[in-house]
Amino acid sequence: MRMWKKDLSRGATTSYEKVAELIMANCTVVGRPSYPPRRENLVKWKGLPECEASWEPESVLCRFNPKIRWFWQEGEEHD
């Protein structure tokens, strides 16, 4: 996933790659009635501590689909 980081002190924008290590949780975000609900995943990024995990829309995590499927399969086995 290409993430963008803006350097507010200089107004410069840089990009960098993150690698998903683990899908820690997920949720369905319900917005306004005119917007459909969307699923988000809490992603633990490789090389970063858990406190740097971030909620990402499932639609942008297509590159990490095997990890998302694994998360769901593990959850179903524990229900």
Distance bins in CASP14 RR format, pairs under 12 A and 6 or more apart:
PFRMAT RR
TARGET T0000
AUTHOR 0000-0000-0000
RMODE 2
METHOD distances of the structure
MODEL  1
1 15 0 0 0 0 0 1 0 0 0 0 0
1 16 0 0 0 0 0 1 0 0 0 0 0
1 17 1 0 0 1 0 0 0 0 0 0 0
1 18 1 0 1 0 0 0 0 0 0 0 0
1 19 0 0 0 0 1 0 0 0 0 0 0
1 20 1 0 0 1 0 0 0 0 0 0 0
1 41 0 0 0 0 0 1 0 0 0 0 0
1 43 0 0 0 0 1 0 0 0 0 0 0
1 45 0 0 0 0 1 0 0 0 0 0 0
1 46 0 0 0 0 0 1 0 0 0 0 0
1 54 0 0 0 0 0 1 0 0 0 0 0
1 56 1 0 0 1 0 0 0 0 0 0 0
1 57 0 0 0 0 0 1 0 0 0 0 0
1 58 0 0 0 0 0 1 0 0 0 0 0
1 59 0 0 0 0 0 1 0 0 0 0 0
1 60 1 0 0 1 0 0 0 0 0 0 0
1 61 1 0 0 1 0 0 0 0 0 0 0
1 62 0 0 0 0 1 0 0 0 0 0 0
1 63 1 0 0 1 0 0 0 0 0 0 0
1 64 1 0 0 1 0 0 0 0 0 0 0
1 67 0 0 0 0 0 1 0 0 0 0 0
2 13 0 0 0 0 0 1 0 0 0 0 0
2 14 0 0 0 0 0 1 0 0 0 0 0
2 15 1 0 1 0 0 0 0 0 0 0 0
2 16 1 0 0 1 0 0 0 0 0 0 0
2 17 1 0 0 1 0 0 0 0 0 0 0
2 18 0 0 0 0 1 0 0 0 0 0 0
2 19 0 0 0 0 0 1 0 0 0 0 0
2 60 0 0 0 0 1 0 0 0 0 0 0
2 63 0 0 0 0 1 0 0 0 0 0 0
3 13 0 0 0 0 0 1 0 0 0 0 0
3 14 0 0 0 0 1 0 0 0 0 0 0
3 15 1 0 0 1 0 0 0 0 0 0 0
3 16 1 0 0 1 0 0 0 0 0 0 0
3 17 1 0 0 1 0 0 0 0 0 0 0
3 18 1 0 1 0 0 0 0 0 0 0 0
3 19 0 0 0 0 0 1 0 0 0 0 0
3 20 0 0 0 0 0 1 0 0 0 0 0
3 43 0 0 0 0 0 1 0 0 0 0 0
3 45 0 0 0 0 1 0 0 0 0 0 0
3 48 0 0 0 0 0 1 0 0 0 0 0
3 52 0 0 0 0 0 1 0 0 0 0 0
3 54 0 0 0 0 1 0 0 0 0 0 0
3 56 0 0 0 0 1 0 0 0 0 0 0
3 60 0 0 0 0 1 0 0 0 0 0 0
4 12 0 0 0 0 0 1 0 0 0 0 0
4 13 1 0 1 0 0 0 0 0 0 0 0
4 14 1 0 0 1 0 0 0 0 0 0 0
4 15 1 0 1 0 0 0 0 0 0 0 0
4 16 0 0 0 0 1 0 0 0 0 0 0
4 17 0 0 0 0 0 1 0 0 0 0 0
4 18 0 0 0 0 0 1 0 0 0 0 0
5 11 0 0 0 0 0 1 0 0 0 0 0
5 12 0 0 0 0 1 0 0 0 0 0 0
5 13 1 0 0 1 0 0 0 0 0 0 0
5 14 1 0 1 0 0 0 0 0 0 0 0
5 15 1 0 0 1 0 0 0 0 0 0 0
5 16 1 0 0 1 0 0 0 0 0 0 0
5 17 0 0 0 0 0 1 0 0 0 0 0
5 18 0 0 0 0 0 1 0 0 0 0 0
6 12 1 0 0 1 0 0 0 0 0 0 0
6 13 1 0 1 0 0 0 0 0 0 0 0
6 14 0 0 0 0 1 0 0 0 0 0 0
6 15 0 0 0 0 0 1 0 0 0 0 0
6 16 0 0 0 0 0 1 0 0 0 0 0
7 13 1 0 0 1 0 0 0 0 0 0 0
7 14 1 0 0 1 0 0 0 0 0 0 0
7 15 0 0 0 0 0 1 0 0 0 0 0
16 45 0 0 0 0 0 1 0 0 0 0 0
16 48 0 0 0 0 0 1 0 0 0 0 0
17 45 0 0 0 0 0 1 0 0 0 0 0
17 46 0 0 0 0 0 1 0 0 0 0 0
17 63 0 0 0 0 0 1 0 0 0 0 0
18 43 0 0 0 0 1 0 0 0 0 0 0
18 44 0 0 0 0 0 1 0 0 0 0 0
18 45 1 0 1 0 0 0 0 0 0 0 0
18 46 1 0 0 1 0 0 0 0 0 0 0
18 47 0 0 0 0 1 0 0 0 0 0 0
18 48 1 0 0 1 0 0 0 0 0 0 0
18 52 0 0 0 0 1 0 0 0 0 0 0
18 53 0 0 0 0 0 1 0 0 0 0 0
18 54 0 0 0 0 1 0 0 0 0 0 0
18 56 0 0 0 0 1 0 0 0 0 0 0
18 60 0 0 0 0 0 1 0 0 0 0 0
18 61 0 0 0 0 0 1 0 0 0 0 0
18 63 0 0 0 0 0 1 0 0 0 0 0
18 64 0 0 0 0 0 1 0 0 0 0 0
19 43 0 0 0 0 1 0 0 0 0 0 0
19 44 0 0 0 0 0 1 0 0 0 0 0
19 45 1 0 0 1 0 0 0 0 0 0 0
19 46 1 0 1 0 0 0 0 0 0 0 0
19 47 0 0 0 0 1 0 0 0 0 0 0
19 48 0 0 0 0 1 0 0 0 0 0 0
19 61 0 0 0 0 0 1 0 0 0 0 0
19 63 0 0 0 0 1 0 0 0 0 0 0
19 64 0 0 0 0 1 0 0 0 0 0 0
19 67 0 0 0 0 0 1 0 0 0 0 0
20 41 0 0 0 0 1 0 0 0 0 0 0
20 42 0 0 0 0 0 1 0 0 0 0 0
20 43 1 0 1 0 0 0 0 0 0 0 0
20 44 1 0 0 1 0 0 0 0 0 0 0
20 45 1 0 0 1 0 0 0 0 0 0 0
20 46 1 0 0 1 0 0 0 0 0 0 0
20 47 0 0 0 0 0 1 0 0 0 0 0
20 48 0 0 0 0 0 1 0 0 0 0 0
20 53 0 0 0 0 1 0 0 0 0 0 0
20 54 0 0 0 0 0 1 0 0 0 0 0
20 56 0 0 0 0 1 0 0 0 0 0 0
20 58 0 0 0 0 0 1 0 0 0 0 0
20 60 0 0 0 0 0 1 0 0 0 0 0
20 61 1 0 0 1 0 0 0 0 0 0 0
20 62 0 0 0 0 0 1 0 0 0 0 0
20 63 1 0 0 1 0 0 0 0 0 0 0
20 64 1 0 1 0 0 0 0 0 0 0 0
20 65 0 0 0 0 0 1 0 0 0 0 0
20 66 0 0 0 0 1 0 0 0 0 0 0
20 67 1 0 1 0 0 0 0 0 0 0 0
20 68 0 0 0 0 1 0 0 0 0 0 0
20 70 0 0 0 0 0 1 0 0 0 0 0
20 71 0 0 0 0 0 1 0 0 0 0 0
21 42 0 0 0 0 0 1 0 0 0 0 0
21 43 0 0 0 0 1 0 0 0 0 0 0
21 44 1 0 1 0 0 0 0 0 0 0 0
21 45 1 0 0 1 0 0 0 0 0 0 0
21 46 1 0 1 0 0 0 0 0 0 0 0
21 47 1 0 0 1 0 0 0 0 0 0 0
21 48 0 0 0 0 1 0 0 0 0 0 0
21 49 0 0 0 0 0 1 0 0 0 0 0
21 50 0 0 0 0 1 0 0 0 0 0 0
21 52 0 0 0 0 0 1 0 0 0 0 0
21 53 0 0 0 0 1 0 0 0 0 0 0
21 64 0 0 0 0 1 0 0 0 0 0 0
21 67 0 0 0 0 1 0 0 0 0 0 0
21 70 0 0 0 0 0 1 0 0 0 0 0
21 71 0 0 0 0 0 1 0 0 0 0 0
22 41 0 0 0 0 1 0 0 0 0 0 0
22 42 0 0 0 0 1 0 0 0 0 0 0
22 43 1 0 0 1 0 0 0 0 0 0 0
22 44 1 0 1 0 0 0 0 0 0 0 0
22 45 0 0 0 0 1 0 0 0 0 0 0
22 46 0 0 0 0 1 0 0 0 0 0 0
22 47 0 0 0 0 0 1 0 0 0 0 0
22 48 0 0 0 0 0 1 0 0 0 0 0
22 50 0 0 0 0 1 0 0 0 0 0 0
22 53 0 0 0 0 1 0 0 0 0 0 0
22 64 0 0 0 0 1 0 0 0 0 0 0
22 66 0 0 0 0 0 1 0 0 0 0 0
22 67 1 0 0 1 0 0 0 0 0 0 0
22 68 0 0 0 0 0 1 0 0 0 0 0
22 70 0 0 0 0 1 0 0 0 0 0 0
22 71 0 0 0 0 1 0 0 0 0 0 0
22 74 0 0 0 0 0 1 0 0 0 0 0
23 39 0 0 0 0 0 1 0 0 0 0 0
23 40 0 0 0 0 0 1 0 0 0 0 0
23 41 1 0 1 0 0 0 0 0 0 0 0
23 42 1 0 0 1 0 0 0 0 0 0 0
23 43 1 0 0 1 0 0 0 0 0 0 0
23 44 1 0 0 1 0 0 0 0 0 0 0
23 45 0 0 0 0 0 1 0 0 0 0 0
23 53 0 0 0 0 1 0 0 0 0 0 0
23 54 0 0 0 0 0 1 0 0 0 0 0
23 55 0 0 0 0 0 1 0 0 0 0 0
23 56 0 0 0 0 1 0 0 0 0 0 0
23 58 0 0 0 0 1 0 0 0 0 0 0
23 61 0 0 0 0 1 0 0 0 0 0 0
23 64 1 0 0 1 0 0 0 0 0 0 0
23 65 0 0 0 0 0 1 0 0 0 0 0
23 66 0 0 0 0 0 1 0 0 0 0 0
23 67 1 0 1 0 0 0 0 0 0 0 0
23 68 1 0 1 0 0 0 0 0 0 0 0
23 69 0 0 0 0 1 0 0 0 0 0 0
23 70 1 0 0 1 0 0 0 0 0 0 0
23 71 1 1 0 0 0 0 0 0 0 0 0
23 72 0 0 0 0 1 0 0 0 0 0 0
23 73 0 0 0 0 0 1 0 0 0 0 0
23 74 0 0 0 0 1 0 0 0 0 0 0
23 75 0 0 0 0 0 1 0 0 0 0 0
24 40 0 0 0 0 0 1 0 0 0 0 0
24 41 1 0 0 1 0 0 0 0 0 0 0
24 42 1 0 1 0 0 0 0 0 0 0 0
24 43 1 0 0 1 0 0 0 0 0 0 0
24 44 1 0 1 0 0 0 0 0 0 0 0
24 45 0 0 0 0 0 1 0 0 0 0 0
24 50 1 0 0 1 0 0 0 0 0 0 0
24 51 0 0 0 0 0 1 0 0 0 0 0
24 52 0 0 0 0 0 1 0 0 0 0 0
24 53 1 0 1 0 0 0 0 0 0 0 0
24 54 0 0 0 0 0 1 0 0 0 0 0
24 55 0 0 0 0 1 0 0 0 0 0 0
24 56 0 0 0 0 0 1 0 0 0 0 0
24 67 0 0 0 0 0 1 0 0 0 0 0
24 68 0 0 0 0 0 1 0 0 0 0 0
24 71 0 0 0 0 1 0 0 0 0 0 0
24 74 0 0 0 0 0 1 0 0 0 0 0
25 39 0 0 0 0 0 1 0 0 0 0 0
25 40 0 0 0 0 1 0 0 0 0 0 0
25 41 1 0 0 1 0 0 0 0 0 0 0
25 42 1 0 1 0 0 0 0 0 0 0 0
25 43 0 0 0 0 1 0 0 0 0 0 0
25 44 0 0 0 0 1 0 0 0 0 0 0
25 50 0 0 0 0 0 1 0 0 0 0 0
25 53 0 0 0 0 1 0 0 0 0 0 0
25 54 0 0 0 0 0 1 0 0 0 0 0
25 55 0 0 0 0 1 0 0 0 0 0 0
25 56 0 0 0 0 0 1 0 0 0 0 0
25 68 0 0 0 0 0 1 0 0 0 0 0
25 71 0 0 0 0 1 0 0 0 0 0 0
25 72 0 0 0 0 0 1 0 0 0 0 0
25 74 0 0 0 0 0 1 0 0 0 0 0
25 75 0 0 0 0 0 1 0 0 0 0 0
26 38 0 0 0 0 0 1 0 0 0 0 0
26 39 1 0 1 0 0 0 0 0 0 0 0
26 40 1 0 0 1 0 0 0 0 0 0 0
26 41 1 0 1 0 0 0 0 0 0 0 0
26 42 1 0 0 1 0 0 0 0 0 0 0
26 43 0 0 0 0 1 0 0 0 0 0 0
26 55 0 0 0 0 1 0 0 0 0 0 0
26 56 0 0 0 0 1 0 0 0 0 0 0
26 57 0 0 0 0 0 1 0 0 0 0 0
26 58 1 0 0 1 0 0 0 0 0 0 0
26 61 0 0 0 0 0 1 0 0 0 0 0
26 67 0 0 0 0 0 1 0 0 0 0 0
26 68 0 0 0 0 1 0 0 0 0 0 0
26 69 0 0 0 0 0 1 0 0 0 0 0
26 71 1 0 0 1 0 0 0 0 0 0 0
26 72 0 0 0 0 1 0 0 0 0 0 0
26 74 0 0 0 0 0 1 0 0 0 0 0
26 75 0 0 0 0 0 1 0 0 0 0 0
27 37 0 0 0 0 1 0 0 0 0 0 0
27 38 0 0 0 0 1 0 0 0 0 0 0
27 39 1 0 0 1 0 0 0 0 0 0 0
27 40 1 0 1 0 0 0 0 0 0 0 0
27 41 0 0 0 0 1 0 0 0 0 0 0
27 42 1 0 0 1 0 0 0 0 0 0 0
27 55 1 0 0 1 0 0 0 0 0 0 0
27 56 0 0 0 0 0 1 0 0 0 0 0
27 57 0 0 0 0 0 1 0 0 0 0 0
27 58 0 0 0 0 0 1 0 0 0 0 0
28 36 0 0 0 0 0 1 0 0 0 0 0
28 37 1 0 1 0 0 0 0 0 0 0 0
28 38 1 0 0 1 0 0 0 0 0 0 0
28 39 1 0 1 0 0 0 0 0 0 0 0
28 40 1 0 0 1 0 0 0 0 0 0 0
28 41 0 0 0 0 0 1 0 0 0 0 0
28 55 0 0 0 0 0 1 0 0 0 0 0
28 57 0 0 0 0 0 1 0 0 0 0 0
28 58 0 0 0 0 1 0 0 0 0 0 0
29 35 0 0 0 0 1 0 0 0 0 0 0
29 36 0 0 0 0 0 1 0 0 0 0 0
29 37 1 0 0 1 0 0 0 0 0 0 0
29 38 1 0 1 0 0 0 0 0 0 0 0
29 39 1 0 0 1 0 0 0 0 0 0 0
29 40 1 0 1 0 0 0 0 0 0 0 0
29 41 0 0 0 0 0 1 0 0 0 0 0
29 55 0 0 0 0 1 0 0 0 0 0 0
29 56 0 0 0 0 0 1 0 0 0 0 0
29 57 0 0 0 0 1 0 0 0 0 0 0
29 58 0 0 0 0 0 1 0 0 0 0 0
29 59 0 0 0 0 0 1 0 0 0 0 0
30 36 0 0 0 0 1 0 0 0 0 0 0
30 37 1 0 1 0 0 0 0 0 0 0 0
30 38 0 0 0 0 1 0 0 0 0 0 0
30 39 0 0 0 0 0 1 0 0 0 0 0
30 40 0 0 0 0 0 1 0 0 0 0 0
31 37 1 0 0 1 0 0 0 0 0 0 0
31 38 0 0 0 0 1 0 0 0 0 0 0
31 40 0 0 0 0 0 1 0 0 0 0 0
32 38 0 0 0 0 0 1 0 0 0 0 0
36 59 0 0 0 0 0 1 0 0 0 0 0
37 57 0 0 0 0 0 1 0 0 0 0 0
37 58 0 0 0 0 0 1 0 0 0 0 0
38 55 0 0 0 0 0 1 0 0 0 0 0
38 56 0 0 0 0 0 1 0 0 0 0 0
38 57 1 0 1 0 0 0 0 0 0 0 0
38 58 1 0 0 1 0 0 0 0 0 0 0
38 59 1 0 0 1 0 0 0 0 0 0 0
38 60 0 0 0 0 0 1 0 0 0 0 0
38 61 0 0 0 0 0 1 0 0 0 0 0
39 55 0 0 0 0 0 1 0 0 0 0 0
39 56 0 0 0 0 0 1 0 0 0 0 0
39 57 1 0 0 1 0 0 0 0 0 0 0
39 58 1 0 1 0 0 0 0 0 0 0 0
39 59 0 0 0 0 1 0 0 0 0 0 0
39 60 0 0 0 0 0 1 0 0 0 0 0
39 61 0 0 0 0 1 0 0 0 0 0 0
39 68 0 0 0 0 1 0 0 0 0 0 0
39 71 0 0 0 0 0 1 0 0 0 0 0
39 72 0 0 0 0 0 1 0 0 0 0 0
40 53 0 0 0 0 0 1 0 0 0 0 0
40 54 0 0 0 0 1 0 0 0 0 0 0
40 55 1 0 1 0 0 0 0 0 0 0 0
40 56 1 0 0 1 0 0 0 0 0 0 0
40 57 1 0 1 0 0 0 0 0 0 0 0
40 58 1 0 0 1 0 0 0 0 0 0 0
40 59 0 0 0 0 1 0 0 0 0 0 0
40 60 0 0 0 0 1 0 0 0 0 0 0
40 61 0 0 0 0 1 0 0 0 0 0 0
40 68 0 0 0 0 0 1 0 0 0 0 0
41 53 0 0 0 0 1 0 0 0 0 0 0
41 54 0 0 0 0 1 0 0 0 0 0 0
41 55 1 0 0 1 0 0 0 0 0 0 0
41 56 1 0 1 0 0 0 0 0 0 0 0
41 57 0 0 0 0 1 0 0 0 0 0 0
41 58 1 0 1 0 0 0 0 0 0 0 0
41 59 0 0 0 0 0 1 0 0 0 0 0
41 60 0 0 0 0 1 0 0 0 0 0 0
41 61 1 0 0 1 0 0 0 0 0 0 0
41 62 0 0 0 0 0 1 0 0 0 0 0
41 64 0 0 0 0 1 0 0 0 0 0 0
41 65 0 0 0 0 0 1 0 0 0 0 0
41 67 0 0 0 0 1 0 0 0 0 0 0
41 68 1 0 0 1 0 0 0 0 0 0 0
41 69 0 0 0 0 0 1 0 0 0 0 0
41 70 0 0 0 0 0 1 0 0 0 0 0
41 71 1 0 0 1 0 0 0 0 0 0 0
41 72 0 0 0 0 0 1 0 0 0 0 0
42 50 0 0 0 0 1 0 0 0 0 0 0
42 51 0 0 0 0 0 1 0 0 0 0 0
42 52 0 0 0 0 0 1 0 0 0 0 0
42 53 1 0 1 0 0 0 0 0 0 0 0
42 54 1 0 0 1 0 0 0 0 0 0 0
42 55 1 0 1 0 0 0 0 0 0 0 0
42 56 0 0 0 0 1 0 0 0 0 0 0
42 57 0 0 0 0 0 1 0 0 0 0 0
42 58 0 0 0 0 0 1 0 0 0 0 0
42 61 0 0 0 0 0 1 0 0 0 0 0
42 67 0 0 0 0 0 1 0 0 0 0 0
42 68 0 0 0 0 0 1 0 0 0 0 0
42 71 0 0 0 0 1 0 0 0 0 0 0
43 50 0 0 0 0 0 1 0 0 0 0 0
43 52 0 0 0 0 1 0 0 0 0 0 0
43 53 1 0 1 0 0 0 0 0 0 0 0
43 54 1 0 1 0 0 0 0 0 0 0 0
43 55 1 0 0 1 0 0 0 0 0 0 0
43 56 1 0 1 0 0 0 0 0 0 0 0
43 57 0 0 0 0 0 1 0 0 0 0 0
43 58 0 0 0 0 0 1 0 0 0 0 0
43 60 0 0 0 0 0 1 0 0 0 0 0
43 61 1 0 0 1 0 0 0 0 0 0 0
43 63 0 0 0 0 0 1 0 0 0 0 0
43 64 1 0 0 1 0 0 0 0 0 0 0
43 67 0 0 0 0 1 0 0 0 0 0 0
43 68 0 0 0 0 1 0 0 0 0 0 0
43 71 0 0 0 0 0 1 0 0 0 0 0
44 50 1 0 1 0 0 0 0 0 0 0 0
44 51 0 0 0 0 1 0 0 0 0 0 0
44 52 0 0 0 0 1 0 0 0 0 0 0
44 53 1 0 1 0 0 0 0 0 0 0 0
44 54 0 0 0 0 1 0 0 0 0 0 0
44 55 0 0 0 0 0 1 0 0 0 0 0
44 56 0 0 0 0 0 1 0 0 0 0 0
44 64 0 0 0 0 0 1 0 0 0 0 0
44 67 0 0 0 0 1 0 0 0 0 0 0
44 71 0 0 0 0 0 1 0 0 0 0 0
45 51 0 0 0 0 0 1 0 0 0 0 0
45 52 1 0 0 1 0 0 0 0 0 0 0
45 53 1 0 0 1 0 0 0 0 0 0 0
45 54 1 0 0 1 0 0 0 0 0 0 0
45 56 0 0 0 0 1 0 0 0 0 0 0
45 61 0 0 0 0 0 1 0 0 0 0 0
45 64 0 0 0 0 0 1 0 0 0 0 0
45 67 0 0 0 0 0 1 0 0 0 0 0
46 52 0 0 0 0 0 1 0 0 0 0 0
46 53 0 0 0 0 0 1 0 0 0 0 0
46 64 0 0 0 0 0 1 0 0 0 0 0
46 67 0 0 0 0 0 1 0 0 0 0 0
47 53 0 0 0 0 0 1 0 0 0 0 0
48 54 0 0 0 0 1 0 0 0 0 0 0
54 60 0 0 0 0 0 1 0 0 0 0 0
54 61 0 0 0 0 0 1 0 0 0 0 0
55 61 0 0 0 0 0 1 0 0 0 0 0
56 62 0 0 0 0 0 1 0 0 0 0 0
56 63 0 0 0 0 0 1 0 0 0 0 0
56 64 0 0 0 0 1 0 0 0 0 0 0
56 67 0 0 0 0 0 1 0 0 0 0 0
56 68 0 0 0 0 0 1 0 0 0 0 0
57 64 0 0 0 0 0 1 0 0 0 0 0
57 68 0 0 0 0 0 1 0 0 0 0 0
58 64 0 0 0 0 1 0 0 0 0 0 0
58 65 0 0 0 0 1 0 0 0 0 0 0
58 67 0 0 0 0 0 1 0 0 0 0 0
58 68 1 0 0 1 0 0 0 0 0 0 0
58 69 0 0 0 0 0 1 0 0 0 0 0
58 71 0 0 0 0 0 1 0 0 0 0 0
58 72 0 0 0 0 0 1 0 0 0 0 0
59 65 0 0 0 0 0 1 0 0 0 0 0
59 68 0 0 0 0 0 1 0 0 0 0 0
60 68 0 0 0 0 0 1 0 0 0 0 0
61 67 0 0 0 0 1 0 0 0 0 0 0
61 68 1 0 0 1 0 0 0 0 0 0 0
61 69 0 0 0 0 0 1 0 0 0 0 0
61 71 0 0 0 0 0 1 0 0 0 0 0
62 68 0 0 0 0 1 0 0 0 0 0 0
62 69 0 0 0 0 0 1 0 0 0 0 0
64 70 0 0 0 0 1 0 0 0 0 0 0
64 71 0 0 0 0 1 0 0 0 0 0 0
65 71 0 0 0 0 0 1 0 0 0 0 0
65 72 0 0 0 0 0 1 0 0 0 0 0
66 72 0 0 0 0 0 1 0 0 0 0 0
66 73 0 0 0 0 0 1 0 0 0 0 0
67 73 0 0 0 0 0 1 0 0 0 0 0
67 74 0 0 0 0 0 1 0 0 0 0 0
68 74 0 0 0 0 0 1 0 0 0 0 0
68 75 0 0 0 0 0 1 0 0 0 0 0
69 75 0 0 0 0 0 1 0 0 0 0 0
69 76 0 0 0 0 0 1 0 0 0 0 0
70 76 0 0 0 0 0 1 0 0 0 0 0
70 77 0 0 0 0 0 1 0 0 0 0 0
71 77 0 0 0 0 0 1 0 0 0 0 0
71 78 0 0 0 0 0 1 0 0 0 0 0
72 78 0 0 0 0 0 1 0 0 0 0 0
72 79 0 0 0 0 0 1 0 0 0 0 0
73 79 0 0 0 0 0 1 0 0 0 0 0
END
